[in-house]
Amino acid sequence: MTGLEAVTAAAVYINQNKAAVFGGKDGSVFKYEKEDGYSGEYIAVNSLPFVHRDAIEICTVNVNVHVPKLKTNQPNTSRLSAIVKEVVKLFPTDDDYGVFLNGAYFRFFADSRPVADKDDTYYVNIELDCTICNRKVTN
């Protein structure tokens, strides 16, 4: 699996659950960057480099939840929190592996504080651990 494949798997999965994630409101899921001219709530999925080890490959998939800022230029923390909670539910931490997508396990790892972006949104970064075992391990 490559980073691009991990991003695609996570983005497709989030998009399949878009109604729950956005609470029935309009919102879009993009790989890497939003489409030109798009405004509103959205999620952009990207990854950090894959680390290739003996039998296990590991990467971090970033899920950036964007919500338009309030008229006071402050983050809409209640809306950000609602969407982040729904995304986190998709990637459980209550077992050792998380959710299995396209040959890899995705598991919630961390989230950030709201950060202002240049498109008049604030975003929260959710980090997912992505782990795949490609080769049989022998003792």
N, C-alpha and C positions, 0 to 999 in steps of 0.2 A: 504494500500500500504506500502511496505517496501522500505528501501533504495535500495536494490538490484533491485526491480521492477522499481523504478524511474530511476536507472542507465540504465537498459535494455531499457526502453521506450525512453529515450533520445538518447542512442546509436543507436537504430534501426532507429529512426527518422533522425538523422544526416546521417547515412549510406544510407538511402533512398534518401537523397539529396546530396550524395557524389560528383557527377559530378559538381554541382554548387559550393559546398564548396571548392573543390580543383581546381576549374577552368578548369576542363577537364584533369588535370594531375593525375598521379598515387598518391594514398594516401589511407590509411586504417583507420578504426575506430575500437577501441578495448574497451572492458570493463576492467577497472582497470589497466592492464598493457599490453604493446605490446607483441606480440609473440616473442619467442627467435629467434634470427637471422634476424629479420626484420630490414631493414634500409630504410630510406626515410622519407617522411612526414607522420605524423600520428596524430590521435586524441585519447587520452585516457580519458574515462569517468569514474568518481567515485563519491562517495557522502560522505557527512558528516552525522552524525547521524540524524535520524528523531526525531523531537520533537512532542510528542503526547500530545495534549491538549484536552479540552472538546469536541469540534466538528470538530476541524481543525487540520490537521497534516501538519507540515512544515519541509522541509529539504533543504539543499543546495546541488545542483548537480554541481560538478566541471567538466568542459570540458577543458582539457589541450591540446592545439594545439602545436605540436612539429614540428620544421623545422630544418634540418641539419645546423650546423653553417657554416659560410663562411671560406675560407682558411685562413683568417686573425684571426680566432677564435672569430669573432664578430657575433652577431645575424643577421640573414637575415631579417631585420625589414620590408622591403617592402613585402616580401612573408608572413611573420607572419601577418602583417596588412591585407593583402588581404584575407587570410583564416579566420581570426578573424571576419572581417566585414561580411563575408558570413554566418558564424555560428550565429552571433548576429541577422542577418535578419530572421533566422528561429524561433527566440524566441522574438516576438515583445514586445515593452514596450509602445506602443501607445494606449493601452486600459488597463482596470483594471486587466485583467486575464492572457494574454499571449496565448500560444498555448495549446490546450487540447489534452493530449496523455494518453491513457489507464486509464482514470478516474482521472487525475490530471492536473493541470495547471502549465506550465513551462514558466518562464519569465526571460529575461536577467536582471541581477542585477549589475555586476561589472566585470572588467577585470584587469589584472595585467601588470606589466612591464615584458620584456623578462628575463627569468631566465635560467642560464646554467644548463644542466642536464648531468649526467654521461655517456650518450650514444652519445655524440658529437652532441646533438641538443640543441636548446634553445626552451623554451616553454612559452606560455602565458596562464595563467589560467583565464577561463571565469567562473563566478559564475552565476548559474541559481537558482532562487527561485522556489521551487516546492511546490505546495499547493494542498491539497485534503480535501474535506469536506465529511466525512464518515457518519455522523449522522444528522438527522433532528434537527434543532435548534428550540426550542419553547420559547416564551416569558413568 
